[in-house]
Amino acid sequence: MIILLKLLQFIFGIIFRLPAPHALHLMRLAGEITYRIARLTPAKKMVIKNMQAILPGRDFGPPADQLLRNVAYSVFEMLCVPFFQETHFNSVCKINGLENVDLALSRRKGAVIVSMHTGNYELMPIALSSRGYTVNSVMKAPKEPLFEFLKPIRSCKGTKLINVLEADMYRETLKALGDNELVCLGVDTGALEGRHETIPFLGRSLPAATGWLTLAQRSEAAIVPVQVKRENGKMVISFSEPLNLYRDNREEIMYRVKQFFENFIKNHPEQWLMFLNEYETKRMVEGK
């Protein structure tokens, strides 16, 4: 698979020498073809089953199709993003609420950007880096061929990568925040592997990662929740108002962030990539 991905990236490296509209059209065409193939495989039934397990009583045929299309398009966006210039980013991404990021940074203590695995979440830190922000992206990346292939893509516009398997996450992120940089964290995976609490989410009691809360508390950095959604052919990245964590409002902040993402998933289940993962879905259903 890695050989195929490298070959596709090489081909698109040539394609992206064309004018931006033509290159982006071919990128999206490749995504559409891949989606139409994927929806004929058992993947669609698996996604529907996972969605029904978490949000029963709804017709998930169309949302499952939308999720598969999102993933197919995201694959080619990630292959091509090293070749993106400003014109490409403006055609692929729409960023709302960037003033909220600036407001958080105005306190000179950095900002903790919290997201979920929705839309093409991988584009969010890259898009911020391309706009001149100093971004640190926290991830768990084993030394496997796929993650090694993704490493230069994730860092292609200057994003710094903090791999929790190779570095002391708190030390590296506290240093970055001390330098008034952005730290991006996903809050919907890895709960049982680190600091976590059990919270009500989507009608279930689920383990939730809380390292981001500890990080904000130690650094006094503001927390900026972000939603990433594919909408009308674009990746819409929407930053919410910054939340300031104090000694006496930890539970309130946890609740507000939980509600922020819970409402989003209820209204846009087709955006959450967790529904592609039977193992994670089972853990959510079983609450462990």
C-alpha positions in Angstrom: 0.0 0.0 0.0 2.8 2.4 0.8 4.3 1.9 -2.6 1.0 2.8 -4.2 0.6 5.9 -2.0 4.1 7.0 -2.9 3.4 6.5 -6.6 0.1 8.5 -6.4 1.9 11.3 -4.6 4.6 11.4 -7.3 1.9 11.6 -10.0 0.1 14.4 -8.2 3.4 16.2 -7.7 3.5 16.5 -11.5 -0.3 17.3 -11.8 0.1 20.2 -9.3 2.3 22.0 -11.8 -0.9 22.6 -13.7 -3.0 25.7 -12.9 -4.7 25.3 -9.5 -8.3 24.8 -10.8 -7.2 21.9 -13.1 -5.0 20.3 -10.4 -7.7 20.5 -7.8 -10.3 19.1 -10.2 -8.1 16.0 -10.8 -7.5 15.6 -7.1 -11.2 15.7 -6.4 -12.0 13.4 -9.3 -9.6 10.8 -7.9 -11.3 11.1 -4.5 -14.8 10.7 -6.2 -13.7 7.5 -8.1 -12.2 6.1 -4.9 -15.4 6.8 -3.0 -17.6 5.1 -5.6 -15.4 2.0 -5.4 -15.4 2.1 -1.5 -19.2 2.3 -1.2 -19.5 -1.1 -3.1 -17.4 -2.8 -0.5 -18.4 -4.0 3.0 -17.2 -0.7 4.4 -20.5 1.0 4.0 -22.4 -1.7 5.9 -19.8 -1.5 8.7 -20.2 2.2 9.0 -24.0 2.0 9.1 -23.7 -0.7 11.8 -21.3 1.4 13.9 -23.5 4.5 13.5 -26.6 2.6 14.6 -24.7 1.2 17.6 -24.0 4.7 18.9 -27.0 6.6 17.6 -29.8 4.1 17.3 -33.2 4.7 15.6 -32.0 6.6 12.5 -31.4 5.9 8.8 -27.7 6.0 8.3 -27.5 5.0 4.6 -26.9 8.6 3.3 -24.6 9.6 6.2 -22.5 6.4 5.7 -22.1 7.4 2.0 -21.1 10.9 3.1 -18.5 9.6 5.5 -16.9 7.3 2.9 -16.8 10.2 0.4 -15.2 12.4 3.1 -12.5 9.8 3.7 -11.8 9.3 0.0 -11.4 13.0 -0.6 -9.3 13.4 2.6 -6.8 10.7 1.4 -6.1 12.7 -1.8 -6.0 16.0 0.0 -3.3 14.6 2.3 -1.3 13.2 -0.6 -1.5 16.6 -2.4 -1.1 19.1 0.5 2.7 19.2 0.3 2.1 20.8 -3.1 -0.5 23.3 -1.9 0.1 27.0 -2.4 -2.2 29.7 -1.0 -4.6 29.4 -3.9 -5.0 25.7 -3.3 -5.6 26.2 0.5 -8.2 28.9 -0.2 -10.1 26.5 -2.6 -9.9 23.5 -0.3 -10.3 25.1 3.2 -12.5 27.8 4.7 -11.4 29.0 8.1 -13.9 30.6 10.5 -13.1 32.2 13.9 -9.4 32.7 13.3 -9.8 35.8 15.5 -10.5 33.5 18.4 -7.0 31.9 17.9 -5.5 35.4 17.9 -7.4 36.3 21.0 -6.1 33.2 22.8 -2.6 34.0 21.8 -2.9 37.6 22.9 -2.5 36.5 26.5 1.1 35.3 25.6 0.6 31.9 27.1 0.0 29.9 23.9 -3.3 28.1 23.1 -4.5 24.5 23.3 -6.5 23.7 20.2 -8.8 20.7 20.9 -10.5 18.8 18.1 -12.0 15.5 17.2 -11.4 13.1 14.3 -13.9 14.8 12.1 -13.9 16.0 8.5 -10.2 16.0 7.4 -8.9 17.0 10.8 -5.3 16.4 9.5 -5.6 19.6 7.4 -6.3 21.9 10.4 -2.8 22.2 11.9 -1.3 22.3 8.3 -3.7 25.1 7.3 -2.7 27.1 10.4 1.0 26.6 9.7 0.5 27.8 6.2 -0.9 31.0 7.5 2.1 31.7 9.6 1.1 30.3 13.0 3.6 28.2 14.9 1.8 24.9 15.4 2.7 21.8 17.4 0.6 18.7 16.6 0.4 16.0 19.3 -0.1 12.4 18.0 0.6 8.8 18.7 2.6 7.4 15.8 4.2 4.0 16.0 7.2 3.2 13.8 5.2 1.7 11.1 5.4 2.3 7.3 2.1 4.3 7.1 3.0 6.6 10.0 6.5 7.1 8.5 4.9 8.0 5.2 2.6 10.5 6.9 5.3 12.2 8.9 6.6 14.6 6.2 3.0 15.3 5.0 1.9 16.3 8.5 4.9 18.6 8.9 5.0 19.9 5.3 4.1 23.5 6.0 6.2 23.8 9.2 4.0 22.0 11.7 6.1 20.6 14.6 5.1 17.0 15.4 5.1 15.7 19.0 4.9 11.9 19.1 3.9 10.7 22.5 5.7 7.5 21.8 9.0 9.3 21.4 8.9 12.4 23.5 7.7 13.6 26.9 4.4 15.2 25.8 4.0 17.5 28.8 7.5 18.8 28.7 7.4 19.5 24.9 3.9 21.0 24.9 4.6 23.2 28.0 7.7 24.5 26.3 5.7 25.3 23.2 3.0 27.1 25.1 5.6 29.0 27.0 6.8 30.3 23.7 3.3 31.4 22.8 2.7 28.7 20.2 -0.3 26.5 19.4 -0.7 23.0 20.6 -3.2 20.8 18.7 -4.7 17.8 20.5 -7.4 15.2 19.6 -9.7 14.5 22.5 -11.6 11.4 21.2 -9.0 8.7 21.2 -6.4 7.2 23.6 -8.4 7.9 26.7 -7.5 4.6 28.4 -3.8 5.1 27.6 -3.4 8.3 29.6 -5.1 10.6 32.0 -8.9 10.2 31.7 -12.2 10.5 33.4 -15.6 8.9 32.8 -18.1 11.3 31.4 -21.6 11.0 29.9 -21.3 11.3 26.1 -23.9 10.4 23.5 -26.0 8.7 26.1 -23.2 6.6 27.5 -20.6 6.7 30.2 -17.3 6.9 28.3 -13.7 7.3 29.3 -12.5 10.7 28.1 -8.9 11.9 27.8 -8.2 14.8 30.1 -4.5 15.5 29.4 -5.5 18.7 27.6 -7.2 20.0 30.7 -4.0 19.3 32.8 -1.9 21.0 30.1 -4.1 24.1 30.1 -4.1 24.2 33.9 -0.3 24.0 34.1 0.4 26.5 31.4 -2.5 28.9 31.9 -3.1 28.7 28.2 -6.5 29.2 26.8 -8.5 26.3 25.3 -9.9 26.7 21.8 -12.3 24.0 20.6 -12.5 23.6 16.8 -14.9 21.8 14.6 -13.7 20.4 11.2 -16.4 19.6 8.7 -16.6 18.9 5.0 -19.3 21.1 3.6 -20.2 22.2 0.0 -16.9 20.9 -1.4 -14.7 22.6 1.2 -13.1 21.7 4.5 -14.7 24.2 7.0 -12.5 24.7 10.0 -14.4 26.7 12.7 -12.6 27.9 15.9 -14.8 28.6 18.9 -14.2 31.3 21.5 -11.3 30.6 23.8 -12.0 29.1 27.2 -9.9 30.1 30.2 -9.3 27.4 32.8 -9.1 28.4 36.5 -8.9 26.4 39.7 -12.7 26.6 40.3 -14.1 26.1 36.8 -12.5 22.8 35.6 -15.8 20.9 35.6 -17.6 23.7 33.8 -14.9 23.8 31.0 -15.0 20.0 30.7 -18.8 20.2 30.3 -18.7 23.0 27.8 -16.2 21.2 25.6 -18.1 18.0 25.9 -21.3 19.7 24.8 -19.5 21.4 22.0 -18.5 18.1 20.4 -21.5 16.1 21.5 -23.9 18.4 19.7 -21.7 18.4 16.6 -21.6 14.6 16.4 -25.4 14.3 16.9 -26.0 16.8 14.1 -23.2 15.6 11.8 -22.5 11.9 12.4 -21.2 11.6 8.8 -18.2 13.7 9.8 -16.9 11.5 12.7 -14.2 9.1 11.5 -14.6 6.9 14.6 -17.5 5.2 12.8 -14.9 3.6 10.5 -13.3 1.9 13.4 -15.2 -1.2 14.8 -12.8 -1.5 17.7 -13.3 2.1 18.9 -17.1 1.9 18.4 -17.2 -1.3 20.5 -15.3 0.4 23.2 -17.8 3.3 23.2 -20.8 1.0 23.3 -19.3 -1.0 26.2 -17.9 2.0 27.9 -14.4 0.6 28.4 
